[in-house]
Amino acid sequence: MTTTNRTKDTKNLLSLLASAIVFALLLGFIDEGYYNFNFLKDPGSIIALLIYGTFIFLCQYLVYGLFFKKAHFKGKLLVSIFFGIMLGLVLALLFFFSFKYWAS
């Protein structure tokens, strides 16, 4: 029984990670308006992509772990992905703007 729960948790964790990576790549894809992946040639863009992906993944995991770990309904993974993306974007933007404010 614990193996099944551990396997399910691993699948959920990989789903959260995959959705964070896909959404971060989507942000990079539409960022400059060129709609291509040429931004991956610039190391600064890759760092920004990693920061966005990290914030999104951590917020998704936080939402899933804190709010929905004990909940028993079918869409808890999708709800945690959605709210994790929203919370992760807000926190990443706050991070970038506060870094810009303190750097100047």
PyMOL commands that set and color helices and strands:
alter all, ss='L'
color gray80, all
select helices_A, chain A and resi 2-31+38-41+43-67+76-103
alter helices_A, ss='H'
color red, helices_A
deselect
rebuild
show_as cartoon
